[in-house]
């Protein structure tokens, strides 16, 4: 009893201390903002605007109710069958069909309308619509009976059930059906439902242990990042759901136990999960729902009364599974936690920008790390600390199930840490500048989390090597400051990540007490796609926002190519990479082609004979070398380029130090098919052994296990 009372007091003191720190930190920020405004500089990155409800959520303009009959294209073998049950309310059906015709879709579809005994002119009007398959029920059977009857007629591979009191938005169907391709374990997918006033109706549903349910995000902003990422949910409302036709039929369709309506969609979702599939919410499928137009909103009268009746049936049928659901009272404490209760550990990753996996090696590594964390069952949140809004790269993350944190001011960042820090299990701070700006708040407000400093590369090492090469004493002094900062961060963090064994060994000498783990680049092995005889030319691939790559390109063009022309006349050098046309404008020539950013590298890597990486300084693992070797393209590089990559000279790659040696290596490899094949084969094996997803997955599992063993919620503050 005494220990329990002591634990309660400890928790109260911990909570009070945390709140006091927040108040102090907020006051400091406010004082800082006042000083900044006094001197004409604001710390707030974007203006704070208070908007009225109607301004925040633009209202949806309804399609006008006109008697013009809608027409669709005939599809003998449609990919999707859209089943629309109707019971009176012809004006709603007209608007729904006109919206379907207006937005269209890339995938082929058929429209099946089931008239469930309407007493108005619905059947007559629908018969006049071209290529609308009308099925008339002899009596009113309700939503369950009408949907099952429509599904029995479906010709499509996929079924979509769509209420007639809806209007669909552009891209809705392709987003909905595309989910089955991007999420192989998905068995049922639901849309984002929006009210006519522009506010959110549902971003997936939550089912509680007592069988009650709620629409997550109801009344919120549909564009809020909390509601705008693909995720597994308990169920999705039957107003708009999709699933494979074969799966629906194999499950016995909607259970007639719930006739005429209500809880049939929730029951179906639970049965889909029992069959081994996931139920997924797709935010890019946006549908406006005029809720209550058909069934009303009074749960004590009309068909709506079956909501409570069928809830009791649902509880009896799924009692065992419901015991693992959140409690309804938990929702009042943390709606967000209830919404993601199917995920495992909560992981926050902070970097400066959203990863641009098609542009640079660090971004590709980050993207693959995020995907692996999600694969391991984590709820993954990503915070681009220097971004003020979400771009296309951000939205791509959301479609891969990553929740984005958007807090574009210091005050909003502080509020986020205070509100959500306690829910985190692991925090990754990526790169030195980001870690310096975030580690204090992470330590204060997420003390229970494992704090991981992800170096990406050792900044001090890269800068020191550049300074030594140029003989720049000022840059050397800066490198020393970076070294102190980087090592201090490592001592504060629970774990430091590096990308190579070389860097781990270096840190073991510099700071032996720091826990260091290797998490290197991740590359799939694409294989050799064309033979030696069909290839020609050289490739230098890189992100030319990165200074070591710019230096390497100039050395290659100004010193190596002049020597190479005499020995390999006519050979073409292709320089490919983001910002290349801007940074290397003066390098282009008859035999030096500066392509800039190329979105699809596969044709390039299939055609060139060699890749070169003439790096004179830098740090970390070189993604350009990984990328080439993963496609079976042999590489010529320097000792700096080969560092930390487990490369053996003349077996995995040609490693040459100095201009003349680099030219000799290119010429020998370009002319010798035997040597070329040796390096191509061993390069592919090097990627398999050292840069596979399996290696990264194992490293991440260790980090998650480290949190499970070493931390518990509400532990003492750091």
C-alpha positions as CSV (number, residue, x, y, z in Angstrom):
1,X,0.0,0.0,0.0
2,X,2.8,2.3,0.9
3,X,4.7,1.7,-2.3
4,X,1.5,2.3,-4.4
5,X,1.0,5.7,-2.6
6,X,4.6,6.5,-3.2
7,X,4.3,5.7,-6.9
8,X,1.2,8.0,-7.1
9,X,3.1,10.8,-5.5
10,X,6.0,10.3,-7.8
11,X,3.8,10.5,-10.8
12,X,2.2,13.7,-9.6
13,X,5.5,15.3,-8.9
14,X,6.8,14.2,-12.3
15,X,3.7,15.7,-14.0
16,X,3.9,18.9,-12.1
17,X,7.6,19.3,-12.9
18,X,6.9,18.7,-16.5
19,X,4.2,21.3,-16.6
20,X,6.3,23.8,-14.7
21,X,9.1,23.3,-17.3
22,X,6.6,23.9,-20.1
23,X,5.4,27.2,-18.5
24,X,9.0,28.4,-18.1
25,X,10.0,27.4,-21.7
26,X,6.9,29.1,-23.1
27,X,7.7,32.3,-21.2
28,X,11.2,32.2,-22.5
29,X,10.0,31.9,-26.0
30,X,7.5,34.8,-25.6
31,X,10.3,37.0,-24.2
32,X,12.5,36.0,-27.1
33,X,9.7,36.9,-29.6
34,X,9.2,40.3,-28.0
35,X,12.9,41.0,-28.2
36,X,13.0,39.8,-31.8
37,X,10.1,42.1,-32.8
38,X,11.7,45.0,-31.0
39,X,14.7,44.5,-33.3
40,X,12.6,43.7,-36.3
41,X,13.1,39.9,-36.4
42,X,10.4,37.5,-35.5
43,X,11.1,33.9,-34.4
44,X,7.7,32.8,-35.8
45,X,8.2,31.4,-39.2
46,X,4.6,31.8,-40.4
47,X,1.8,34.2,-39.3
48,X,-0.7,32.9,-36.8
49,X,-4.1,33.4,-38.3
50,X,-7.4,32.8,-36.4
51,X,-10.1,31.8,-38.8
52,X,-13.8,31.3,-38.4
53,X,-15.2,27.8,-38.9
54,X,-16.7,28.6,-42.3
55,X,-13.4,30.0,-43.5
56,X,-11.3,27.1,-42.3
57,X,-13.6,24.5,-44.0
58,X,-14.8,25.7,-47.4
59,X,-18.2,24.4,-48.1
60,X,-18.8,21.9,-50.8
61,X,-20.8,23.1,-53.7
62,X,-23.5,20.5,-54.4
63,X,-24.2,19.4,-58.0
64,X,-27.4,21.0,-59.1
65,X,-30.5,18.7,-59.1
66,X,-31.4,18.5,-62.8
67,X,-33.5,16.0,-64.7
68,X,-30.8,15.5,-67.3
69,X,-30.1,11.8,-67.3
70,X,-26.5,10.7,-66.7
71,X,-24.6,8.4,-69.0
72,X,-21.6,6.2,-68.4
73,X,-19.4,4.2,-70.8
74,X,-20.2,0.5,-71.3
75,X,-17.6,-1.8,-69.8
76,X,-17.9,-5.5,-70.6
77,X,-15.1,-6.4,-68.1
78,X,-15.0,-3.6,-65.6
79,X,-12.2,-3.4,-63.0
80,X,-14.5,-2.1,-60.3
81,X,-18.2,-2.5,-59.6
82,X,-19.8,0.5,-57.8
83,X,-22.9,-0.6,-55.9
84,X,-25.3,2.2,-54.9
85,X,-28.3,1.2,-52.8
86,X,-31.2,3.7,-53.0
87,X,-34.5,4.1,-51.2
88,X,-36.4,7.2,-52.4
89,X,-34.5,10.6,-52.3
90,X,-34.1,10.7,-56.0
91,X,-32.5,14.1,-55.9
92,X,-29.6,12.6,-53.8
93,X,-29.1,9.8,-56.3
94,X,-29.0,12.3,-59.2
95,X,-26.3,14.3,-57.5
96,X,-24.3,11.2,-56.7
97,X,-24.4,9.9,-60.2
98,X,-23.6,13.3,-61.8
99,X,-20.5,13.6,-59.5
100,X,-19.4,10.1,-60.5
101,X,-19.7,11.0,-64.2
102,X,-18.0,14.3,-63.7
103,X,-14.8,13.1,-62.0
104,X,-14.4,9.8,-63.8
105,X,-11.4,7.5,-63.1
106,X,-8.4,5.9,-64.8
107,X,-9.7,2.5,-63.8
108,X,-12.7,1.1,-65.6
109,X,-15.9,0.7,-63.6
110,X,-19.6,-0.2,-63.8
111,X,-22.5,1.4,-61.9
112,X,-25.0,-0.9,-60.2
113,X,-27.9,0.9,-58.6
114,X,-30.2,-1.2,-56.4
115,X,-33.6,0.4,-55.9
116,X,-34.8,-1.0,-52.6
117,X,-38.5,-0.5,-53.1
118,X,-38.6,3.2,-53.6
119,X,-42.0,4.9,-53.8
120,X,-40.8,7.9,-55.7
121,X,-39.7,8.1,-59.4
122,X,-36.2,6.7,-58.8
123,X,-36.6,3.5,-60.9
124,X,-38.2,5.3,-63.8
125,X,-35.5,8.0,-63.9
126,X,-32.6,5.4,-63.5
127,X,-33.9,3.3,-66.4
128,X,-33.3,6.2,-68.7
129,X,-29.6,6.5,-67.7
130,X,-27.2,4.9,-70.2
131,X,-25.1,2.0,-68.9
132,X,-26.5,2.2,-65.3
133,X,-27.3,-1.3,-64.3
134,X,-30.6,-1.1,-62.4
135,X,-31.8,-3.8,-60.1
136,X,-35.2,-3.4,-58.5
137,X,-35.9,-5.2,-55.2
138,X,-39.5,-6.4,-54.8
139,X,-39.7,-5.1,-51.3
140,X,-37.7,-2.8,-49.1
141,X,-35.0,-4.9,-47.4
142,X,-32.7,-2.2,-46.1
143,X,-29.0,-1.5,-46.7
144,X,-27.8,-5.0,-46.0
145,X,-30.2,-6.7,-48.4
146,X,-29.8,-4.1,-51.2
147,X,-26.0,-4.2,-51.1
148,X,-25.8,-8.0,-51.1
149,X,-28.2,-8.1,-54.1
150,X,-26.0,-5.6,-56.0
151,X,-22.8,-7.4,-55.1
152,X,-24.3,-10.6,-56.6
153,X,-24.5,-8.9,-60.0
154,X,-21.0,-7.4,-59.9
155,X,-18.6,-8.2,-62.7
156,X,-15.6,-6.2,-61.4
157,X,-12.5,-7.5,-59.6
158,X,-13.3,-5.0,-56.8
159,X,-16.5,-3.9,-55.1
160,X,-17.2,-0.4,-54.0
161,X,-20.3,0.3,-51.8
162,X,-21.3,3.9,-52.1
163,X,-24.2,5.7,-50.4
164,X,-26.5,7.6,-52.7
165,X,-26.3,10.6,-50.3
166,X,-22.7,11.2,-51.4
167,X,-20.7,13.3,-53.9
168,X,-17.3,12.0,-54.9
169,X,-14.2,14.2,-55.5
170,X,-11.6,13.9,-58.2
171,X,-9.3,10.9,-57.9
172,X,-11.4,9.2,-55.2
173,X,-11.8,5.8,-57.0
174,X,-8.2,5.5,-58.2
175,X,-6.9,6.3,-54.7
176,X,-9.3,3.8,-53.2
177,X,-8.5,0.9,-55.5
178,X,-4.8,1.8,-55.8
179,X,-4.5,1.0,-52.1
180,X,-4.7,-2.7,-52.8
181,X,-1.6,-2.5,-55.0
182,X,0.5,-0.4,-52.5
183,X,-0.7,-2.3,-49.4
184,X,-0.6,-6.0,-50.3
185,X,-2.2,-7.0,-46.9
186,X,-5.2,-4.7,-47.3
187,X,-8.5,-6.4,-47.5
188,X,-10.8,-3.5,-47.1
189,X,-10.3,0.2,-47.6
190,X,-12.5,3.2,-46.7
191,X,-12.6,6.8,-47.8
192,X,-12.2,10.1,-46.0
193,X,-15.8,11.3,-45.4
194,X,-16.4,15.1,-45.4
195,X,-19.5,17.0,-44.4
196,X,-21.1,19.5,-46.9
197,X,-19.8,22.4,-44.7
198,X,-16.2,21.2,-45.5
199,X,-15.5,19.8,-42.0
200,X,-14.4,16.2,-41.5
201,X,-17.0,13.5,-40.8
202,X,-14.6,10.5,-40.5
203,X,-11.0,9.5,-40.9
204,X,-11.6,5.9,-40.2
205,X,-13.6,4.5,-37.3
206,X,-12.6,3.4,-33.8
207,X,-14.5,0.5,-32.0
208,X,-14.3,0.4,-28.2
209,X,-14.4,-2.6,-25.9
210,X,-18.1,-2.2,-25.2
211,X,-19.0,-2.3,-28.9
212,X,-19.6,1.4,-29.3
213,X,-17.9,3.2,-32.1
214,X,-16.9,6.7,-33.2
215,X,-15.8,8.5,-36.3
216,X,-12.3,9.6,-35.7
217,X,-11.7,13.3,-36.5
218,X,-15.3,14.2,-36.6
219,X,-15.7,18.0,-36.9
220,X,-12.0,18.6,-37.6
221,X,-10.1,19.9,-40.5
222,X,-9.8,17.3,-43.3
223,X,-6.3,18.6,-44.1
224,X,-5.0,18.2,-40.6
225,X,-2.0,15.9,-40.8
226,X,-3.5,13.7,-38.0
227,X,-6.2,12.7,-40.4
228,X,-4.3,12.8,-43.7
229,X,-2.1,9.7,-43.7
230,X,-2.9,6.2,-44.7
231,X,-3.3,3.9,-41.7
232,X,-4.8,0.7,-40.3
233,X,-8.2,1.3,-38.6
234,X,-10.8,-0.7,-36.8
235,X,-13.5,-0.1,-39.5
236,X,-14.6,2.4,-42.1
237,X,-18.2,3.5,-42.5
238,X,-20.1,1.7,-45.2
239,X,-20.9,5.1,-46.9
240,X,-17.9,4.4,-49.1
241,X,-15.8,1.2,-48.8
242,X,-14.0,-1.1,-51.2
243,X,-12.8,-4.7,-51.1
244,X,-12.0,-7.5,-53.5
245,X,-15.2,-9.1,-54.9
246,X,-13.9,-12.6,-54.2
247,X,-13.1,-11.7,-50.6
248,X,-16.6,-10.2,-50.0
249,X,-18.3,-13.3,-51.4
250,X,-16.0,-15.7,-49.5
251,X,-17.0,-14.0,-46.3
252,X,-20.7,-14.5,-47.0
253,X,-21.3,-10.9,-47.9
254,X,-22.8,-8.5,-45.3
255,X,-24.2,-10.5,-42.5
256,X,-28.1,-10.6,-42.6
257,X,-28.0,-10.6,-38.8
258,X,-27.7,-6.8,-39.0
259,X,-30.6,-6.3,-41.4
260,X,-31.9,-3.9,-42.3
261,X,-28.9,-1.7,-41.5
262,X,-26.2,-0.6,-39.0
263,X,-23.1,-2.4,-37.7
264,X,-22.9,-4.5,-40.9
265,X,-19.9,-2.4,-42.0
266,X,-18.2,-2.8,-38.6
267,X,-18.9,-6.5,-38.6
268,X,-17.5,-6.9,-42.1
269,X,-14.3,-5.1,-41.1
270,X,-13.8,-7.4,-38.2
271,X,-14.4,-10.5,-40.4
272,X,-11.9,-9.2,-43.0
273,X,-9.3,-8.9,-40.2
274,X,-10.1,-12.4,-39.0
275,X,-9.4,-13.6,-42.5
276,X,-5.9,-12.3,-42.2
277,X,-6.2,-8.9,-44.0
278,X,-6.0,-5.3,-42.8
279,X,-8.7,-2.6,-42.8
280,X,-7.1,0.6,-44.2
281,X,-8.2,4.3,-44.2
282,X,-7.3,6.1,-47.5
283,X,-7.3,9.9,-47.1
284,X,-6.8,10.6,-50.8
285,X,-10.2,9.1,-51.5
286,X,-12.4,12.1,-50.5
287,X,-16.2,11.8,-50.5
288,X,-18.7,14.3,-49.3
289,X,-21.4,12.6,-47.3
290,X,-24.8,14.2,-46.6
291,X,-25.2,12.1,-43.5
292,X,-28.7,11.2,-42.3
293,X,-30.5,12.0,-45.6
294,X,-31.7,8.5,-46.0
295,X,-31.9,7.1,-42.5
296,X,-32.2,10.2,-40.4
297,X,-30.2,10.9,-37.3
298,X,-32.6,10.0,-34.4
299,X,-31.3,6.7,-32.9
300,X,-34.6,6.1,-31.2
301,X,-36.9,6.1,-34.2
302,X,-37.1,4.8,-37.8
303,X,-34.4,2.7,-39.2
304,X,-31.8,4.5,-37.2
305,X,-33.0,2.7,-34.0
306,X,-31.3,-0.4,-35.3
307,X,-28.0,1.2,-34.5
308,X,-28.4,0.3,-30.8
309,X,-30.2,-3.0,-31.5
310,X,-27.4,-4.2,-33.8
311,X,-24.6,-3.0,-31.4
312,X,-25.8,-5.6,-28.9
313,X,-25.7,-8.3,-31.6
314,X,-22.2,-7.2,-32.6
315,X,-20.9,-7.4,-29.0
316,X,-22.2,-11.0,-28.7
317,X,-20.6,-12.1,-31.9
318,X,-17.2,-10.4,-31.4
319,X,-16.9,-10.5,-27.6
320,X,-13.5,-12.2,-27.6
321,X,-11.9,-9.7,-30.0
322,X,-13.5,-6.7,-28.4
323,X,-11.7,-7.3,-25.1
324,X,-8.5,-6.1,-26.8
325,X,-10.1,-2.8,-28.0
326,X,-9.6,0.6,-26.3
327,X,-12.1,1.6,-23.6
328,X,-14.5,4.4,-24.6
329,X,-13.2,6.5,-21.6
330,X,-9.7,6.3,-23.1
331,X,-10.9,8.4,-26.1
332,X,-11.4,11.4,-23.9
333,X,-7.8,11.2,-22.6
334,X,-6.1,10.6,-26.0
335,X,-8.1,10.3,-29.2
336,X,-4.9,10.0,-31.2
337,X,-3.7,7.0,-29.2
338,X,-7.0,5.2,-29.6
339,X,-6.8,5.9,-33.4
340,X,-3.4,4.1,-33.7
341,X,-3.9,1.4,-31.1
342,X,-3.2,-1.3,-33.7
343,X,0.3,0.0,-34.0
344,X,3.2,-1.0,-31.8
345,X,5.8,1.4,-30.6
346,X,5.5,5.1,-31.3
347,X,8.5,6.5,-33.1
348,X,9.3,10.1,-34.0
349,X,11.9,10.9,-36.6
350,X,13.1,14.5,-36.9
351,X,15.1,15.7,-40.0
352,X,15.5,19.1,-41.6
353,X,13.5,18.4,-44.8
354,X,11.2,15.7,-46.2
355,X,13.3,12.9,-47.7
356,X,13.8,13.3,-51.5
357,X,14.6,9.7,-52.2
358,X,15.1,10.3,-55.9
359,X,17.6,13.1,-55.4
360,X,20.2,12.1,-52.7
361,X,21.6,9.2,-50.9
362,X,20.8,10.4,-47.4
363,X,17.2,10.9,-48.3
364,X,17.0,7.4,-49.8
365,X,18.4,6.0,-46.6
366,X,15.9,8.0,-44.5
367,X,13.0,6.9,-46.7
368,X,14.0,3.2,-46.4
369,X,14.4,3.6,-42.7
370,X,10.9,5.0,-42.3
371,X,9.5,2.2,-44.4
372,X,11.2,-0.5,-42.3
373,X,10.0,1.1,-39.1
374,X,6.5,0.9,-40.3
375,X,7.0,-2.6,-41.5
376,X,8.1,-3.5,-38.0
377,X,4.7,-2.4,-36.8
378,X,5.6,1.1,-35.4
379,X,3.5,4.2,-35.5
380,X,5.9,6.4,-37.3
381,X,5.8,10.2,-37.2
382,X,8.1,12.4,-39.3
383,X,8.9,16.0,-38.5
384,X,10.7,18.1,-41.1
385,X,11.9,20.9,-38.8
386,X,12.8,23.4,-41.6
387,X,9.6,22.9,-43.6
388,X,6.6,25.2,-43.1
389,X,4.1,23.1,-45.2
390,X,3.7,19.7,-46.9
391,X,5.1,19.3,-50.4
392,X,4.8,16.3,-52.8
393,X,7.5,14.4,-51.0
394,X,5.6,14.9,-47.8
395,X,2.4,13.6,-49.3
396,X,4.2,10.6,-50.6
397,X,5.2,9.8,-47.0
398,X,1.6,10.1,-45.9
399,X,0.6,7.6,-48.6
400,X,3.2,5.2,-47.1
401,X,1.5,5.4,-43.7
402,X,3.8,8.0,-42.1
403,X,2.1,10.7,-40.0
404,X,3.6,14.2,-40.5
405,X,4.2,16.7,-37.7
406,X,3.9,20.3,-38.9
407,X,4.9,22.9,-36.3
408,X,6.4,25.8,-38.2
409,X,7.3,28.0,-35.2
410,X,9.2,27.5,-31.9
411,X,6.0,28.0,-29.9
412,X,4.1,25.4,-31.8
413,X,7.0,23.0,-31.6
414,X,7.2,23.5,-27.8
415,X,3.4,22.9,-27.5
416,X,3.7,19.7,-29.6
417,X,6.6,18.3,-27.4
418,X,4.6,19.1,-24.3
419,X,1.4,17.5,-25.5
420,X,2.8,14.4,-27.2
421,X,6.3,13.8,-25.9
422,X,5.2,11.3,-23.2
423,X,3.6,9.0,-25.8
424,X,6.9,8.4,-27.7
425,X,9.0,5.3,-27.4
426,X,11.9,6.2,-29.7
427,X,13.1,9.6,-31.0
428,X,15.5,9.8,-33.9
429,X,17.3,13.1,-34.4
430,X,18.8,13.1,-37.9
431,X,21.9,15.2,-38.7
432,X,23.9,17.5,-36.5
433,X,22.0,20.8,-37.1
434,X,18.6,19.2,-36.4
435,X,19.9,17.4,-33.3
436,X,21.3,20.6,-31.9
437,X,18.0,22.3,-32.3
438,X,15.8,19.5,-30.9
439,X,17.7,17.6,-28.3
440,X,16.8,19.9,-25.4
441,X,13.1,19.6,-26.0
442,X,13.3,15.8,-26.6
443,X,15.2,15.3,-23.4
444,X,12.8,17.4,-21.4
445,X,9.5,16.2,-22.7
446,X,10.2,12.7,-24.0
447,X,12.5,11.5,-21.2
448,X,11.1,8.0,-21.3
449,X,12.0,7.6,-25.0
450,X,15.2,6.1,-26.4
451,X,17.0,9.1,-27.8
452,X,18.9,8.3,-31.0
453,X,21.3,10.7,-32.7
454,X,21.5,9.7,-36.4
455,X,24.7,11.3,-37.8
456,X,24.0,10.4,-41.5
457,X,27.7,11.2,-41.9
458,X,30.2,12.6,-39.4
459,X,30.0,16.3,-40.2
460,X,33.3,17.2,-38.5
461,X,35.2,14.6,-40.4
462,X,33.8,15.7,-43.8
463,X,34.6,19.4,-43.0
464,X,38.0,18.6,-41.6
465,X,39.0,16.7,-44.7
466,X,37.8,19.5,-47.0
467,X,39.8,22.0,-44.9
468,X,42.9,19.9,-45.1
469,X,42.6,19.5,-48.9
470,X,42.3,23.3,-49.4
471,X,44.7,24.3,-46.6
472,X,41.9,26.5,-45.0
473,X,42.7,27.2,-41.4
474,X,39.3,28.9,-40.7
475,X,37.5,25.9,-42.0
476,X,39.7,23.6,-39.9
477,X,38.8,25.7,-36.8
478,X,35.1,25.2,-37.7
479,X,35.6,21.5,-38.1
480,X,37.0,21.4,-34.5
481,X,33.9,23.2,-33.2
482,X,31.8,20.7,-35.1
483,X,33.7,17.8,-33.5
484,X,33.0,19.1,-30.0
485,X,29.3,19.6,-30.7
486,X,28.9,16.3,-32.4
487,X,30.7,14.4,-29.6
488,X,28.7,16.2,-26.9
489,X,25.4,15.2,-28.7
490,X,26.6,11.6,-28.7
491,X,27.2,11.7,-25.0
492,X,23.7,13.1,-24.4
493,X,21.9,10.6,-26.6
494,X,21.2,7.0,-25.6
495,X,22.5,5.7,-29.0
496,X,24.4,7.1,-31.9
497,X,24.0,5.8,-35.5
498,X,26.7,5.9,-38.1
499,X,26.7,4.5,-41.6
500,X,29.9,2.5,-41.6
501,X,32.2,0.3,-39.4
502,X,35.0,2.8,-40.2
503,X,33.1,5.6,-38.5
504,X,32.2,3.4,-35.6
505,X,35.8,2.5,-35.0
506,X,36.8,6.2,-35.2
507,X,34.2,7.1,-32.6
508,X,35.4,4.2,-30.4
509,X,38.8,5.9,-30.2
510,X,37.4,9.5,-29.7
511,X,34.7,8.7,-27.1
512,X,34.8,5.1,-25.9
513,X,31.8,5.3,-23.6
514,X,29.3,6.3,-26.3
515,X,27.0,3.6,-27.6
516,X,27.3,3.4,-31.4
517,X,25.5,1.3,-33.9
518,X,25.8,1.0,-37.7
519,X,22.7,1.6,-39.8
520,X,24.0,2.0,-43.4
521,X,22.4,2.6,-46.7
522,X,19.6,0.3,-47.9
523,X,19.5,-0.7,-51.6
524,X,17.6,-3.5,-53.4
525,X,19.7,-5.5,-55.8
526,X,18.4,-4.8,-59.3
527,X,20.9,-7.0,-61.1
528,X,22.9,-6.6,-64.3
529,X,20.5,-5.7,-67.1
530,X,22.6,-5.6,-70.2
531,X,26.0,-7.2,-71.3
532,X,29.4,-5.6,-71.5
533,X,29.3,-5.4,-75.4
534,X,26.1,-3.3,-75.4
535,X,27.4,-0.6,-73.0
536,X,29.4,2.5,-73.5
537,X,30.3,5.7,-71.7
538,X,31.0,6.7,-68.1
539,X,28.6,7.9,-65.4
540,X,29.1,10.2,-62.4
541,X,26.0,10.3,-60.3
542,X,25.5,12.6,-57.4
543,X,23.5,15.3,-55.7
544,X,25.3,18.6,-56.6
545,X,24.0,20.5,-53.7
546,X,26.6,18.6,-51.8
547,X,30.0,20.3,-52.0
548,X,32.2,17.1,-52.1
549,X,30.4,16.1,-55.3
550,X,30.9,19.5,-56.9
551,X,34.6,19.3,-56.1
552,X,34.8,15.8,-57.5
553,X,33.0,16.8,-60.7
554,X,35.4,19.7,-61.4
555,X,38.4,17.4,-60.7
556,X,37.0,14.8,-63.1
557,X,36.3,17.3,-65.9
558,X,39.4,19.5,-65.5
559,X,42.1,17.0,-64.7
560,X,41.0,13.4,-65.4
561,X,39.1,13.8,-68.7
562,X,41.9,15.6,-70.5
563,X,44.2,12.6,-69.8
564,X,41.4,10.1,-70.6
565,X,40.7,11.6,-74.1
566,X,44.1,10.5,-75.4
567,X,43.6,6.9,-74.2
568,X,39.9,6.4,-74.8
569,X,39.1,8.7,-77.7
570,X,35.4,9.4,-78.1
571,X,34.3,8.1,-74.7
572,X,31.4,10.1,-73.3
573,X,31.1,11.2,-69.6
574,X,27.5,11.6,-68.3
575,X,27.1,13.7,-65.2
576,X,23.7,13.1,-63.7
577,X,22.1,14.4,-60.5
578,X,20.0,17.0,-58.8
579,X,21.2,20.6,-59.2
580,X,23.9,19.5,-61.7
581,X,22.9,21.9,-64.5
582,X,23.2,24.8,-62.1
583,X,26.3,23.9,-60.1
584,X,28.3,22.5,-63.1
585,X,27.2,24.8,-65.9
586,X,30.8,25.4,-67.0
587,X,31.7,21.7,-67.2
588,X,29.6,20.6,-70.2
589,X,31.4,19.9,-73.5
590,X,31.3,17.7,-76.5
591,X,32.2,14.6,-74.5
592,X,30.9,15.8,-71.1
593,X,27.1,15.8,-70.9
594,X,25.6,17.4,-67.8
595,X,22.0,16.0,-67.6
596,X,20.9,17.4,-64.3
597,X,18.1,15.6,-62.4
598,X,16.9,12.4,-64.1
599,X,13.8,10.9,-62.5
600,X,14.3,7.4,-63.9
601,X,17.9,6.2,-63.6
602,X,17.3,2.6,-64.8
603,X,17.9,3.4,-68.6
604,X,21.0,5.3,-67.7
605,X,22.5,2.5,-65.6
606,X,21.5,-0.1,-68.2
607,X,23.5,1.8,-70.9
608,X,26.7,3.0,-69.3
609,X,29.8,0.8,-69.0
610,X,31.4,2.3,-65.9
611,X,30.5,4.5,-63.0
612,X,33.1,6.8,-61.5
613,X,33.1,8.4,-58.0
614,X,36.3,10.6,-57.9
615,X,35.7,12.0,-54.4
616,X,38.7,13.8,-52.8
617,X,37.0,14.4,-49.5
618,X,33.8,13.6,-47.6
619,X,32.5,11.1,-45.0
620,X,29.9,8.4,-44.7
621,X,28.8,5.8,-47.2
622,X,28.5,6.8,-50.8
623,X,25.0,6.1,-52.2
624,X,26.2,6.7,-55.8
625,X,28.5,3.7,-55.5
626,X,25.7,1.5,-53.9
627,X,23.3,2.5,-56.7
628,X,25.7,1.7,-59.5
629,X,26.8,-1.7,-58.0
630,X,23.2,-2.7,-57.3
631,X,22.6,-2.5,-61.1
632,X,25.7,-4.5,-61.9
633,X,27.7,-1.4,-63.1
634,X,31.4,-1.6,-62.0
635,X,32.8,1.4,-60.2
636,X,36.1,3.3,-60.2
637,X,36.6,5.3,-57.0
638,X,39.1,6.8,-54.6
639,X,40.1,5.7,-51.1
640,X,37.7,8.3,-49.7
641,X,34.9,7.0,-51.9
642,X,35.5,3.4,-50.9
643,X,35.8,4.2,-47.2
644,X,33.4,2.2,-45.0
645,X,32.0,0.2,-47.9
646,X,33.8,-3.1,-47.5
647,X,35.3,-2.9,-51.0
648,X,38.3,-4.9,-52.1
649,X,40.4,-3.3,-54.8
650,X,40.1,-5.1,-58.2
651,X,37.5,-7.5,-56.8
652,X,34.5,-5.3,-55.8
653,X,35.7,-2.0,-57.3
654,X,38.7,-0.3,-58.8
655,X,40.2,2.0,-56.0
656,X,42.7,4.5,-57.3
657,X,44.5,7.3,-55.5
658,X,45.6,10.2,-57.7
659,X,44.8,11.5,-61.1
660,X,47.0,9.2,-63.2
661,X,46.1,6.1,-61.3
662,X,42.4,7.0,-61.7
663,X,42.8,7.2,-65.4
664,X,44.7,3.9,-65.6
665,X,41.9,2.2,-63.6
666,X,39.2,3.5,-66.0
667,X,41.1,2.5,-69.1
668,X,41.8,-1.0,-67.9
669,X,38.3,-1.7,-66.7
670,X,36.8,-0.1,-69.8
671,X,38.7,-2.5,-72.1
672,X,38.7,-5.7,-70.1
673,X,35.4,-7.7,-70.2
674,X,36.8,-10.3,-67.8
675,X,37.7,-7.7,-65.2
676,X,34.4,-5.9,-65.8
677,X,32.4,-9.1,-65.1
678,X,34.4,-9.8,-62.0
679,X,33.7,-6.4,-60.5
680,X,30.0,-6.5,-61.7
681,X,29.4,-9.9,-60.0
682,X,31.2,-9.0,-56.8
683,X,29.6,-5.5,-56.6
684,X,26.2,-7.1,-56.7
685,X,27.2,-9.4,-53.9
686,X,28.6,-6.6,-51.9
687,X,25.3,-4.8,-51.9
688,X,23.5,-8.0,-50.9
689,X,25.8,-8.6,-48.0
690,X,26.3,-5.1,-46.6
691,X,23.5,-2.8,-47.7
692,X,20.4,-5.0,-47.7
693,X,17.1,-4.3,-46.0
694,X,17.7,-7.3,-43.8
695,X,20.8,-5.6,-42.2
696,X,18.9,-2.4,-41.6
697,X,15.9,-4.2,-40.2
698,X,18.1,-6.0,-37.7
699,X,19.6,-2.8,-36.5
700,X,16.2,-1.2,-36.1
701,X,14.9,-4.2,-34.2
702,X,17.8,-3.8,-31.8
703,X,16.9,-0.1,-31.2
704,X,13.2,-1.0,-30.5
705,X,14.3,-3.8,-28.2
706,X,16.7,-1.4,-26.4
707,X,13.7,0.8,-25.6
708,X,11.6,-2.1,-24.4
709,X,14.3,-3.2,-22.0
710,X,15.6,0.1,-20.7
711,X,12.6,2.4,-20.5
712,X,9.1,2.5,-19.1
713,X,6.5,5.3,-19.3
714,X,6.8,8.2,-16.9
715,X,10.3,7.4,-15.8
716,X,12.4,10.1,-14.1
717,X,13.4,13.1,-16.2
718,X,16.8,13.2,-17.8
